[in-house]
């Protein structure tokens, strides 16, 4: 299982950045920005129903930027959804649960960082 803290630790170790908490109304929503201020990730806790999932519990998710073709392929896999609160063609939501593969998730985070840092 990949936790929000594991994502923050990876981002700090890899890119030297720490999460920013920009929303007073949503104190647990964290944004990951590159040095130029462009978002490459957002970690949020949202009700399952807002993601089209059964249940009312809040779950942690990671939104990342993806190539549209890759996003289309990944959305066919469990735990990968159209982006929550972002452009659904260029962003993807990953549910942070037991099914989330750490190696794949961090590789996708690297790709997201590269997409916004070109």
MOPAC internal coordinates of N, CA, C and O (Angstrom, degrees):
PM7 1SCF
backbone

  N    0.0000 0     0.00 0     0.00 0    0    0    0
  C    1.4547 1     0.00 0     0.00 0    1    0    0
  C    1.5327 1   109.28 1     0.00 0    2    1    0
  O    1.2310 1   120.88 1   -46.17 1    3    2    1
  N    1.3046 1   115.93 1   133.83 1    3    2    1
  C    1.4609 1   121.57 1   177.93 1    5    3    2
  C    1.5239 1   107.61 1   -97.77 1    6    5    3
  O    1.2310 1   120.71 1   -53.06 1    7    6    5
  N    1.3176 1   116.26 1   126.94 1    7    6    5
  C    1.4591 1   120.64 1   179.48 1    9    7    6
  C    1.5208 1   110.41 1  -101.09 1   10    9    7
  O    1.2310 1   121.30 1   -15.66 1   11   10    9
  N    1.3154 1   115.13 1   164.34 1   11   10    9
  C    1.4717 1   119.17 1   176.59 1   13   11   10
  C    1.5196 1   109.88 1   -61.11 1   14   13   11
  O    1.2310 1   119.69 1   142.93 1   15   14   13
  N    1.3333 1   118.19 1   -37.07 1   15   14   13
  C    1.4587 1   120.54 1   179.54 1   17   15   14
  C    1.5270 1   111.19 1   -65.07 1   18   17   15
  O    1.2310 1   120.31 1   142.49 1   19   18   17
  N    1.3359 1   117.02 1   -37.51 1   19   18   17
  C    1.4739 1   120.29 1   177.66 1   21   19   18
  C    1.5304 1   110.13 1   -62.92 1   22   21   19
  O    1.2310 1   120.20 1   141.65 1   23   22   21
  N    1.3195 1   117.23 1   -38.35 1   23   22   21
  C    1.4655 1   121.39 1   178.10 1   25   23   22
  C    1.5314 1   110.11 1   -65.87 1   26   25   23
  O    1.2310 1   120.40 1   136.19 1   27   26   25
  N    1.3206 1   116.85 1   -43.81 1   27   26   25
  C    1.4617 1   120.59 1  -179.50 1   29   27   26
  C    1.5244 1   111.03 1   -65.55 1   30   29   27
  O    1.2310 1   120.42 1   139.79 1   31   30   29
  N    1.3215 1   116.81 1   -40.21 1   31   30   29
  C    1.4687 1   121.02 1   178.01 1   33   31   30
  C    1.5164 1   110.13 1   -64.10 1   34   33   31
  O    1.2310 1   120.34 1   136.37 1   35   34   33
  N    1.3277 1   116.96 1   -43.63 1   35   34   33
  C    1.4692 1   121.23 1   178.77 1   37   35   34
  C    1.5306 1   110.16 1   -61.37 1   38   37   35
  O    1.2310 1   120.26 1   134.26 1   39   38   37
  N    1.3304 1   117.11 1   -45.74 1   39   38   37
  C    1.4665 1   120.84 1  -179.01 1   41   39   38
  C    1.5285 1   111.11 1   -62.84 1   42   41   39
  O    1.2310 1   120.37 1   140.94 1   43   42   41
  N    1.3127 1   116.89 1   -39.06 1   43   42   41
  C    1.4610 1   119.25 1   179.73 1   45   43   42
  C    1.5258 1   110.97 1   -70.89 1   46   45   43
  O    1.2310 1   120.37 1   136.11 1   47   46   45
  N    1.3316 1   116.90 1   -43.89 1   47   46   45
  C    1.4723 1   120.78 1  -179.99 1   49   47   46
  C    1.5287 1   112.07 1   -66.57 1   50   49   47
  O    1.2310 1   120.49 1   142.86 1   51   50   49
  N    1.3249 1   116.66 1   -37.14 1   51   50   49
  C    1.4679 1   121.50 1  -174.46 1   53   51   50
  C    1.5225 1   113.15 1   -86.88 1   54   53   51
  O    1.2310 1   120.31 1   137.56 1   55   54   53
  N    1.3261 1   117.02 1   -42.44 1   55   54   53
  C    1.4713 1   120.83 1  -173.02 1   57   55   54
  C    1.5229 1   113.78 1  -116.72 1   58   57   55
  O    1.2310 1   120.33 1   172.71 1   59   58   57
  N    1.3251 1   116.98 1    -7.29 1   59   58   57
  C    1.4519 1   119.74 1  -178.72 1   61   59   58
  C    1.5143 1   113.82 1    71.19 1   62   61   59
  O    1.2310 1   120.48 1  -153.97 1   63   62   61
  N    1.3238 1   116.70 1    26.03 1   63   62   61
  C    1.4606 1   119.59 1   179.70 1   65   63   62
  C    1.5301 1   110.15 1  -118.41 1   66   65   63
  O    1.2310 1   121.22 1   -25.65 1   67   66   65
  N    1.3062 1   115.27 1   154.35 1   67   66   65
  C    1.4544 1   121.44 1   176.82 1   69   67   66
  C    1.5241 1   108.69 1  -119.19 1   70   69   67
  O    1.2310 1   120.38 1   -23.31 1   71   70   69
  N    1.3224 1   116.88 1   156.69 1   71   70   69
  C    1.4678 1   119.04 1  -178.68 1   73   71   70
  C    1.5280 1   111.63 1   -66.55 1   74   73   71
  O    1.2310 1   121.78 1   -30.10 1   75   74   73
  N    1.3090 1   114.20 1   149.90 1   75   74   73
  C    1.4635 1   120.88 1   175.05 1   77   75   74
  C    1.5217 1   108.15 1  -114.77 1   78   77   75
  O    1.2310 1   121.30 1   -42.92 1   79   78   77
  N    1.3105 1   115.12 1   137.08 1   79   78   77
  C    1.4660 1   121.70 1   179.27 1   81   79   78
  C    1.5218 1   107.34 1  -106.23 1   82   81   79
  O    1.2310 1   120.67 1   -79.81 1   83   82   81
  N    1.3300 1   116.33 1   100.19 1   83   82   81
  C    1.4561 1   122.06 1  -169.69 1   85   83   82
  C    1.5301 1   114.73 1   -96.81 1   86   85   83
  O    1.2310 1   120.12 1   165.80 1   87   86   85
  N    1.3089 1   117.38 1   -14.20 1   87   86   85
  C    1.4621 1   119.86 1  -169.49 1   89   87   86
  C    1.5238 1   111.44 1  -115.10 1   90   89   87
  O    1.2310 1   120.57 1   -69.03 1   91   90   89
  N    1.3346 1   116.52 1   110.97 1   91   90   89
  C    1.4659 1   120.41 1   179.00 1   93   91   90
  C    1.5231 1   111.52 1   -59.64 1   94   93   91
  O    1.2310 1   120.55 1   142.38 1   95   94   93
  N    1.3211 1   116.55 1   -37.62 1   95   94   93
  C    1.4635 1   120.83 1  -178.74 1   97   95   94
  C    1.5262 1   112.77 1   -70.35 1   98   97   95
  O    1.2310 1   120.58 1   158.95 1   99   98   97
  N    1.3111 1   116.50 1   -21.05 1   99   98   97
  C    1.4678 1   122.07 1  -178.03 1  101   99   98
  C    1.5328 1   108.55 1  -130.91 1  102  101   99
  O    1.2310 1   120.24 1  -102.72 1  103  102  101
  N    1.3193 1   117.14 1    77.28 1  103  102  101
  C    1.4626 1   120.22 1  -172.98 1  105  103  102
  C    1.5249 1   115.21 1   -65.33 1  106  105  103
  O    1.2310 1   119.70 1   163.94 1  107  106  105
  N    1.3348 1   118.17 1   -16.06 1  107  106  105
  C    1.4654 1   120.61 1   179.09 1  109  107  106
  C    1.5244 1   113.30 1   -95.66 1  110  109  107
  O    1.2310 1   120.19 1   178.68 1  111  110  109
  N    1.3257 1   117.25 1    -1.32 1  111  110  109
  C    1.4604 1   120.44 1   178.14 1  113  111  110
  C    1.5280 1   108.15 1   -81.29 1  114  113  111
  O    1.2310 1   120.63 1   -58.86 1  115  114  113
  N    1.3111 1   116.39 1   121.14 1  115  114  113
  C    1.4628 1   121.78 1  -178.50 1  117  115  114
  C    1.5228 1   110.10 1  -117.90 1  118  117  115
  O    1.2310 1   120.94 1   -41.20 1  119  118  117
  N    1.3178 1   115.82 1   138.80 1  119  118  117
  C    1.4597 1   122.11 1  -179.64 1  121  119  118
  C    1.5261 1   108.83 1  -112.84 1  122  121  119
  O    1.2310 1   121.25 1   -41.44 1  123  122  121
  N    1.3215 1   115.21 1   138.56 1  123  122  121
  C    1.4661 1   121.85 1   174.30 1  125  123  122
  C    1.5248 1   107.34 1  -107.88 1  126  125  123
  O    1.2310 1   120.75 1   -59.31 1  127  126  125
  N    1.3357 1   116.17 1   120.69 1  127  126  125
  C    1.4673 1   121.10 1  -178.21 1  129  127  126
  C    1.5210 1   109.46 1  -122.25 1  130  129  127
  O    1.2310 1   121.36 1   -34.77 1  131  130  129
  N    1.3447 1   115.00 1   145.23 1  131  130  129
  C    1.4725 1   118.88 1   174.83 1  133  131  130
  C    1.5333 1   108.90 1   -76.15 1  134  133  131
  O    1.2310 1   120.41 1     0.64 1  135  134  133
  N    1.3053 1   116.83 1  -179.36 1  135  134  133
  C    1.4699 1   121.71 1  -176.33 1  137  135  134
  C    1.5371 1   112.63 1   -63.39 1  138  137  135
  O    1.2310 1   120.40 1   155.99 1  139  138  137
  N    1.3353 1   116.84 1   -24.01 1  139  138  137
  C    1.4599 1   120.58 1   178.69 1  141  139  138
  C    1.5290 1   111.83 1   -87.36 1  142  141  139
  O    1.2310 1   120.35 1  -178.79 1  143  142  141
  N    1.3326 1   116.94 1     1.21 1  143  142  141
  C    1.4604 1   120.79 1   177.59 1  145  143  142
  C    1.5078 1   114.94 1    88.42 1  146  145  143
  O    1.2310 1   119.81 1  -170.94 1  147  146  145
  N    1.3287 1   117.96 1     9.06 1  147  146  145
  C    1.4674 1   120.98 1   179.82 1  149  147  146
  C    1.5238 1   109.93 1   -89.18 1  150  149  147
  O    1.2310 1   121.19 1   -45.45 1  151  150  149
  N    1.3137 1   115.33 1   134.55 1  151  150  149
  C    1.4623 1   121.35 1   179.24 1  153  151  150
  C    1.5207 1   110.64 1   -68.67 1  154  153  151
  O    1.2310 1   120.49 1   -43.85 1  155  154  153
  N    1.3205 1   116.66 1   136.15 1  155  154  153
  C    1.4601 1   120.40 1   169.61 1  157  155  154
  C    1.5179 1   111.49 1  -125.81 1  158  157  155
  O    1.2310 1   120.31 1   176.25 1  159  158  157
  N    1.3091 1   117.01 1    -3.75 1  159  158  157
  C    1.4564 1   120.98 1   176.70 1  161  159  158
  C    1.5103 1   111.41 1  -165.02 1  162  161  159
  O    1.2310 1   121.55 1   -26.39 1  163  162  161
  N    1.3185 1   114.64 1   153.61 1  163  162  161
  C    1.4638 1   121.28 1   174.23 1  165  163  162
  C    1.5209 1   107.28 1  -143.88 1  166  165  163
  O    1.2310 1   121.11 1   -51.76 1  167  166  165
  N    1.3231 1   115.47 1   128.24 1  167  166  165
  C    1.4547 1   120.85 1   178.01 1  169  167  166
  C    1.5274 1   106.70 1  -108.09 1  170  169  167
  O    1.2310 1   121.09 1   -54.19 1  171  170  169
  N    1.3419 1   115.53 1   125.81 1  171  170  169
  C    1.4523 1   120.60 1  -175.36 1  173  171  170
  C    1.5203 1   109.99 1  -138.10 1  174  173  171
  O    1.2310 1   121.04 1   -20.57 1  175  174  173
  N    1.3112 1   115.62 1   159.43 1  175  174  173
  C    1.4565 1   121.26 1   170.01 1  177  175  174
  C    1.5246 1   106.58 1  -115.38 1  178  177  175
  O    1.2310 1   120.75 1   -59.28 1  179  178  177
  N    1.3255 1   116.17 1   120.72 1  179  178  177
  C    1.4601 1   121.12 1  -175.46 1  181  179  178
  C    1.5277 1   110.11 1  -133.68 1  182  181  179
  O    1.2310 1   120.48 1   -27.14 1  183  182  181
  N    1.3278 1   116.69 1   152.86 1  183  182  181
  C    1.4633 1   119.43 1   175.05 1  185  183  182
  C    1.5290 1   110.19 1   -63.91 1  186  185  183
  O    1.2310 1   121.41 1   -39.56 1  187  186  185
  N    1.3249 1   114.91 1   140.44 1  187  186  185
  C    1.4668 1   119.61 1  -178.80 1  189  187  186
  C    1.5266 1   111.97 1   -54.95 1  190  189  187
  O    1.2310 1   120.27 1   140.97 1  191  190  189
  N    1.3205 1   117.08 1   -39.03 1  191  190  189
  C    1.4630 1   121.10 1  -177.57 1  193  191  190
  C    1.5242 1   112.05 1   -59.73 1  194  193  191
  O    1.2310 1   119.59 1   147.87 1  195  194  193
  N    1.3429 1   118.39 1   -32.13 1  195  194  193
  C    1.4644 1   120.76 1   179.20 1  197  195  194
  C    1.5281 1   112.15 1   -68.36 1  198  197  195
  O    1.2310 1   120.96 1   164.15 1  199  198  197
  N    1.3293 1   115.77 1   -15.85 1  199  198  197
  C    1.4654 1   120.63 1   178.33 1  201  199  198
  C    1.5249 1   111.42 1  -101.06 1  202  201  199
  O    1.2310 1   120.85 1  -177.31 1  203  202  201
  N    1.3401 1   115.97 1     2.69 1  203  202  201
  C    1.4564 1   120.20 1  -177.48 1  205  203  202
  C    1.5227 1   112.45 1    80.05 1  206  205  203
  O    1.2310 1   120.67 1  -162.98 1  207  206  205
  N    1.3282 1   116.32 1    17.02 1  207  206  205
  C    1.4584 1   120.92 1   179.58 1  209  207  206
  C    1.5246 1   109.46 1  -100.15 1  210  209  207
  O    1.2310 1   120.12 1   -28.28 1  211  210  209
  N    1.3342 1   117.38 1   151.72 1  211  210  209
  C    1.4609 1   118.87 1   177.77 1  213  211  210
  C    1.5260 1   111.02 1   -70.08 1  214  213  211
  O    1.2310 1   120.65 1   -33.75 1  215  214  213
  N    1.3135 1   116.37 1   146.25 1  215  214  213
  C    1.4520 1   121.03 1   177.47 1  217  215  214
  C    1.5070 1   111.85 1   109.31 1  218  217  215
  O    1.2310 1   121.61 1   -11.01 1  219  218  217
  N    1.3301 1   114.52 1   168.99 1  219  218  217
  C    1.4554 1   120.68 1  -178.13 1  221  219  218
  C    1.5197 1   112.13 1  -121.58 1  222  221  219
  O    1.2310 1   120.04 1   175.05 1  223  222  221
  N    1.3172 1   117.52 1    -4.95 1  223  222  221
  C    1.4593 1   120.59 1   179.73 1  225  223  222
  C    1.5247 1   110.55 1   -65.16 1  226  225  223
  O    1.2310 1   120.92 1   -27.08 1  227  226  225
  N    1.3256 1   115.85 1   152.92 1  227  226  225
  C    1.4555 1   120.45 1   173.00 1  229  227  226
  C    1.5293 1   108.69 1   -84.46 1  230  229  227
  O    1.2310 1   121.32 1   -39.17 1  231  230  229
  N    1.3192 1   115.08 1   140.83 1  231  230  229
  C    1.4588 1   120.46 1   176.69 1  233  231  230
  C    1.5164 1   109.04 1  -128.60 1  234  233  231
  O    1.2310 1   120.92 1   -26.30 1  235  234  233
  N    1.3177 1   115.84 1   153.70 1  235  234  233
  C    1.4629 1   120.86 1   176.08 1  237  235  234
  C    1.5197 1   109.28 1   -84.13 1  238  237  235
  O    1.2310 1   121.52 1   -40.36 1  239  238  237
  N    1.3334 1   114.69 1   139.64 1  239  238  237
  C    1.4590 1   121.47 1   177.36 1  241  239  238
  C    1.5250 1   109.20 1  -134.85 1  242  241  239
  O    1.2310 1   121.58 1   -19.34 1  243  242  241
  N    1.3202 1   114.58 1   160.66 1  243  242  241
  C    1.4606 1   122.39 1   172.79 1  245  243  242
  C    1.5135 1   107.52 1  -123.85 1  246  245  243
  O    1.2310 1   120.21 1   -55.62 1  247  246  245
  N    1.3239 1   117.20 1   124.38 1  247  246  245
  C    1.4646 1   121.91 1   171.83 1  249  247  246
  C    1.5248 1   107.67 1   -98.22 1  250  249  247
  O    1.2310 1   121.00 1   -48.44 1  251  250  249
  N    1.3321 1   115.70 1   131.56 1  251  250  249
  C    1.4647 1   121.37 1   178.23 1  253  251  250
  C    1.5126 1   109.61 1  -133.51 1  254  253  251
  O    1.2310 1   120.91 1   -23.84 1  255  254  253
  N    1.3150 1   115.87 1   156.16 1  255  254  253
  C    1.4588 1   122.08 1   175.37 1  257  255  254
  C    1.5235 1   107.97 1   -83.29 1  258  257  255
  O    1.2310 1   120.46 1   -42.43 1  259  258  257
  N    1.3379 1   116.73 1   137.57 1  259  258  257
  C    1.4635 1   121.29 1  -179.62 1  261  259  258
  C    1.5184 1   110.33 1  -138.76 1  262  261  259
  O    1.2310 1   121.59 1   -22.62 1  263  262  261
  N    1.3088 1   114.56 1   157.38 1  263  262  261
  C    1.4584 1   120.64 1   168.77 1  265  263  262
  C    1.5323 1   106.32 1   -63.80 1  266  265  263
  O    1.2310 1   119.24 1   -45.76 1  267  266  265
  N    1.3314 1   119.05 1   134.24 1  267  266  265
  C    1.4646 1   120.70 1  -176.63 1  269  267  266
  C    1.5321 1   114.39 1   -54.30 1  270  269  267
  O    1.2310 1   119.93 1   141.35 1  271  270  269
  N    1.3262 1   117.75 1   -38.65 1  271  270  269
  C    1.4673 1   119.34 1   179.42 1  273  271  270
  C    1.5223 1   111.31 1   -65.10 1  274  273  271
  O    1.2310 1   120.29 1   136.46 1  275  274  273
  N    1.3153 1   117.05 1   -43.54 1  275  274  273
  C    1.4570 1   120.95 1   178.47 1  277  275  274
  C    1.5214 1   110.33 1   -64.62 1  278  277  275
  O    1.2310 1   120.48 1   137.49 1  279  278  277
  N    1.3119 1   116.69 1   -42.51 1  279  278  277
  C    1.4606 1   120.52 1   178.44 1  281  279  278
  C    1.5077 1   111.95 1   -58.06 1  282  281  279
  O    1.2310 1   120.54 1   138.87 1  283  282  281
  N    1.3122 1   116.57 1   -41.13 1  283  282  281
  C    1.4603 1   121.62 1   179.02 1  285  283  282
  C    1.5382 1   110.89 1   -62.06 1  286  285  283
  O    1.2310 1   120.38 1   140.48 1  287  286  285
  N    1.3055 1   116.87 1   -39.52 1  287  286  285
  C    1.4684 1   121.34 1   178.55 1  289  287  286
  C    1.5328 1   110.34 1   -69.85 1  290  289  287
  O    1.2310 1   120.62 1   134.30 1  291  290  289
  N    1.3199 1   116.43 1   -45.70 1  291  290  289
  C    1.4686 1   120.15 1  -176.50 1  293  291  290
  C    1.5231 1   112.57 1   -66.45 1  294  293  291
  O    1.2310 1   120.02 1   145.65 1  295  294  293
  N    1.3265 1   117.58 1   -34.35 1  295  294  293
  C    1.4684 1   119.91 1  -179.35 1  297  295  294
  C    1.5235 1   112.49 1   -63.55 1  298  297  295
  O    1.2310 1   119.86 1   167.27 1  299  298  297
  N    1.3096 1   117.87 1   -12.73 1  299  298  297
  C    1.4685 1   121.56 1   176.40 1  301  299  298
  C    1.5311 1   111.55 1   -81.81 1  302  301  299
  O    1.2310 1   120.30 1   169.19 1  303  302  301
  N    1.3240 1   117.04 1   -10.81 1  303  302  301
  C    1.4613 1   121.78 1  -178.88 1  305  303  302
  C    1.5320 1   110.64 1   -94.74 1  306  305  303
  O    1.2310 1   120.37 1   -30.03 1  307  306  305
  N    1.3253 1   116.91 1   149.97 1  307  306  305
  C    1.4709 1   119.01 1   176.58 1  309  307  306
  C    1.5313 1   111.07 1   -61.98 1  310  309  307
  O    1.2310 1   120.90 1   -39.61 1  311  310  309
  N    1.3228 1   115.89 1   140.39 1  311  310  309
  C    1.4601 1   120.89 1   177.59 1  313  311  310
  C    1.5168 1   114.45 1    87.95 1  314  313  311
  O    1.2310 1   119.95 1   176.91 1  315  314  313
  N    1.3287 1   117.70 1    -3.09 1  315  314  313
  C    1.4632 1   122.39 1   177.70 1  317  315  314
  C    1.5196 1   107.75 1  -116.07 1  318  317  315
  O    1.2310 1   120.89 1   -55.38 1  319  318  317
  N    1.3174 1   115.91 1   124.62 1  319  318  317
  C    1.4660 1   121.43 1  -173.06 1  321  319  318
  C    1.5237 1   110.88 1  -131.16 1  322  321  319
  O    1.2310 1   120.70 1   -17.52 1  323  322  321
  N    1.3451 1   116.27 1   162.48 1  323  322  321
  C    1.4600 1   117.95 1   170.45 1  325  323  322
  C    1.5257 1   108.60 1   -56.43 1  326  325  323
  O    1.2310 1   120.24 1   -34.37 1  327  326  325
  N    1.2890 1   117.15 1   145.63 1  327  326  325
  C    1.4642 1   121.63 1  -173.24 1  329  327  326
  C    1.5145 1   112.29 1   -58.15 1  330  329  327
  O    1.2310 1   121.35 1   -41.39 1  331  330  329
  N    1.3191 1   115.03 1   138.61 1  331  330  329
  C    1.4491 1   121.61 1   174.23 1  333  331  330
  C    1.5243 1   107.96 1   -86.10 1  334  333  331
  O    1.2310 1   120.54 1   -58.41 1  335  334  333
  N    1.3104 1   116.56 1   121.59 1  335  334  333
  C    1.4690 1   123.76 1   174.81 1  337  335  334
  C    1.5314 1   113.68 1    65.05 1  338  337  335
  O    1.2310 1   119.79 1  -159.00 1  339  338  337
  N    1.3189 1   118.01 1    21.00 1  339  338  337
  C    1.4626 1   121.48 1   179.49 1  341  339  338
  C    1.5258 1   107.68 1  -137.14 1  342  341  339
  O    1.2310 1   120.79 1    -7.84 1  343  342  341
  N    1.3287 1   116.10 1   172.16 1  343  342  341
  C    1.4517 1   122.26 1   176.13 1  345  343  342
  C    1.5288 1   108.84 1   -59.76 1  346  345  343
  O    1.2310 1   120.36 1   -59.25 1  347  346  345
  N    1.3106 1   116.91 1   120.75 1  347  346  345
  C    1.4678 1   121.57 1  -172.76 1  349  347  346
  C    1.5225 1   113.66 1   -74.18 1  350  349  347
  O    1.2310 1   120.09 1   164.22 1  351  350  349
  N    1.3289 1   117.43 1   -15.78 1  351  350  349
  C    1.4609 1   120.03 1   177.77 1  353  351  350
  C    1.5300 1   110.95 1   -84.24 1  354  353  351
  O    1.2310 1   120.29 1   142.58 1  355  354  353
  N    1.3121 1   117.05 1   -37.42 1  355  354  353
  C    1.4601 1   121.40 1  -172.86 1  357  355  354
  C    1.5311 1   114.34 1  -105.48 1  358  357  355
  O    1.2310 1   120.38 1   175.55 1  359  358  357
  N    1.3283 1   116.87 1    -4.45 1  359  358  357
  C    1.4624 1   120.97 1  -179.14 1  361  359  358
  C    1.5211 1   109.43 1  -129.10 1  362  361  359
  O    1.2310 1   121.17 1   -25.76 1  363  362  361
  N    1.3145 1   115.37 1   154.24 1  363  362  361
  C    1.4578 1   122.86 1  -175.70 1  365  363  362
  C    1.5179 1   108.40 1  -137.05 1  366  365  363
  O    1.2310 1   120.31 1   -37.05 1  367  366  365
  N    1.3260 1   117.00 1   142.95 1  367  366  365
  C    1.4597 1   122.26 1   174.17 1  369  367  366
  C    1.5178 1   108.88 1  -102.62 1  370  369  367
  O    1.2310 1   121.26 1   -46.87 1  371  370  369
  N    1.3271 1   115.19 1   133.13 1  371  370  369
  C    1.4638 1   121.90 1   174.64 1  373  371  370
  C    1.5235 1   106.91 1  -115.19 1  374  373  371
  O    1.2310 1   120.72 1   -54.75 1  375  374  373
  N    1.3261 1   116.23 1   125.25 1  375  374  373
  C    1.4541 1   121.18 1   177.39 1  377  375  374
  C    1.5227 1   108.05 1   -78.00 1  378  377  375
  O    1.2310 1   121.06 1   -53.19 1  379  378  377
  N    1.3274 1   115.58 1   126.81 1  379  378  377
  C    1.4634 1   120.45 1  -179.33 1  381  379  378
  C    1.5360 1   108.61 1   -89.06 1  382  381  379
  O    1.2310 1   121.61 1   -91.36 1  383  382  381
  N    1.3138 1   114.52 1    88.64 1  383  382  381
  C    1.4587 1   120.54 1   178.56 1  385  383  382
  C    1.5140 1   109.43 1  -137.93 1  386  385  383
  O    1.2310 1   120.55 1    12.55 1  387  386  385
  N    1.3015 1   116.55 1  -167.45 1  387  386  385
  C    1.4694 1   120.43 1  -176.49 1  389  387  386
  C    1.5255 1   112.88 1   -62.89 1  390  389  387
  O    1.2310 1   120.27 1   156.17 1  391  390  389
  N    1.3197 1   117.09 1   -23.83 1  391  390  389
  C    1.4615 1   120.22 1  -178.56 1  393  391  390
  C    1.5246 1   113.01 1   -80.54 1  394  393  391
  O    1.2310 1   120.02 1   161.98 1  395  394  393
  N    1.3078 1   117.56 1   -18.02 1  395  394  393
  C    1.4677 1   120.70 1  -176.72 1  397  395  394
  C    1.5309 1   109.94 1   -66.51 1  398  397  395
  O    1.2310 1   120.94 1   -57.14 1  399  398  397
  N    1.3055 1   115.80 1   122.86 1  399  398  397
  C    1.4645 1   122.01 1   179.73 1  401  399  398
  C    1.5248 1   108.84 1   -87.42 1  402  401  399
  O    1.2310 1   120.47 1   -61.25 1  403  402  401
  N    1.3311 1   116.71 1   118.75 1  403  402  401
  C    1.4706 1   121.26 1  -174.57 1  405  403  402
  C    1.5178 1   112.21 1   -59.83 1  406  405  403
  O    1.2310 1   120.13 1   133.24 1  407  406  405
  N    1.3305 1   117.36 1   -46.76 1  407  406  405
  C    1.4704 1   119.87 1  -177.34 1  409  407  406
  C    1.5284 1   110.49 1   -60.97 1  410  409  407
  O    1.2310 1   120.27 1   134.94 1  411  410  409
  N    1.3205 1   117.08 1   -45.06 1  411  410  409
  C    1.4614 1   120.73 1   179.77 1  413  411  410
  C    1.5264 1   111.16 1   -66.21 1  414  413  411
  O    1.2310 1   120.63 1   137.48 1  415  414  413
  N    1.3272 1   116.40 1   -42.52 1  415  414  413
  C    1.4570 1   120.01 1  -179.68 1  417  415  414
  C    1.5267 1   111.22 1   -61.42 1  418  417  415
  O    1.2310 1   119.93 1   134.46 1  419  418  417
  N    1.3299 1   117.73 1   -45.54 1  419  418  417
  C    1.4619 1   119.87 1  -179.25 1  421  419  418
  C    1.5259 1   111.42 1   -68.80 1  422  421  419
  O    1.2310 1   120.03 1   147.45 1  423  422  421
  N    1.3179 1   117.56 1   -32.55 1  423  422  421
  C    1.4656 1   120.40 1   175.19 1  425  423  422
  C    1.5313 1   109.65 1   -64.84 1  426  425  423
  O    1.2310 1   120.30 1   138.50 1  427  426  425
  N    1.3281 1   117.03 1   -41.50 1  427  426  425
  C    1.4636 1   120.69 1   178.06 1  429  427  426
  C    1.5316 1   111.20 1   -67.08 1  430  429  427
  O    1.2310 1   120.47 1   143.76 1  431  430  429
  N    1.3246 1   116.72 1   -36.24 1  431  430  429
  C    1.4632 1   119.88 1   175.86 1  433  431  430
  C    1.5289 1   110.44 1   -63.92 1  434  433  431
  O    1.2310 1   120.47 1   139.84 1  435  434  433
  N    1.3318 1   116.71 1   -40.16 1  435  434  433
  C    1.4677 1   121.02 1   175.51 1  437  435  434
  C    1.5255 1   111.00 1   -61.05 1  438  437  435
  O    1.2310 1   120.55 1   136.81 1  439  438  437
  N    1.3271 1   116.56 1   -43.19 1  439  438  437
  C    1.4679 1   120.88 1   179.16 1  441  439  438
  C    1.5233 1   110.97 1   -63.76 1  442  441  439
  O    1.2310 1   120.73 1   139.83 1  443  442  441
  N    1.3338 1   116.22 1   -40.17 1  443  442  441
  C    1.4542 1   120.68 1   178.57 1  445  443  442
  C    1.5242 1   110.23 1   -62.45 1  446  445  443
  O    1.2310 1   120.79 1   135.55 1  447  446  445
  N    1.3255 1   116.09 1   -44.45 1  447  446  445
  C    1.4597 1   120.89 1   178.45 1  449  447  446
  C    1.5331 1   109.95 1   -60.01 1  450  449  447
  O    1.2310 1   120.70 1   135.72 1  451  450  449
  N    1.3310 1   116.27 1   -44.28 1  451  450  449
  C    1.4721 1   120.42 1   179.95 1  453  451  450
  C    1.5290 1   111.31 1   -63.68 1  454  453  451
  O    1.2310 1   119.82 1   141.69 1  455  454  453
  N    1.3243 1   117.94 1   -38.31 1  455  454  453
  C    1.4601 1   120.98 1  -179.58 1  457  455  454
  C    1.5251 1   112.51 1   -62.82 1  458  457  455
  O    1.2310 1   120.29 1   142.88 1  459  458  457
  N    1.3263 1   117.06 1   -37.12 1  459  458  457
  C    1.4656 1   118.66 1  -177.95 1  461  459  458
  C    1.5288 1   112.66 1   -92.21 1  462  461  459
  O    1.2310 1   119.98 1   174.37 1  463  462  461
  N    1.3279 1   117.64 1    -5.63 1  463  462  461
  C    1.4566 1   120.97 1  -176.27 1  465  463  462
  C    1.5136 1   112.14 1  -108.08 1  466  465  463
  O    1.2310 1   119.26 1  -178.05 1  467  466  465
  N    1.3063 1   119.01 1     1.95 1  467  466  465
  C    1.4677 1   122.81 1  -179.53 1  469  467  466
  C    1.5157 1   111.81 1   -44.26 1  470  469  467
  O    1.2310 1   120.10 1   180.00 1  471  470  469

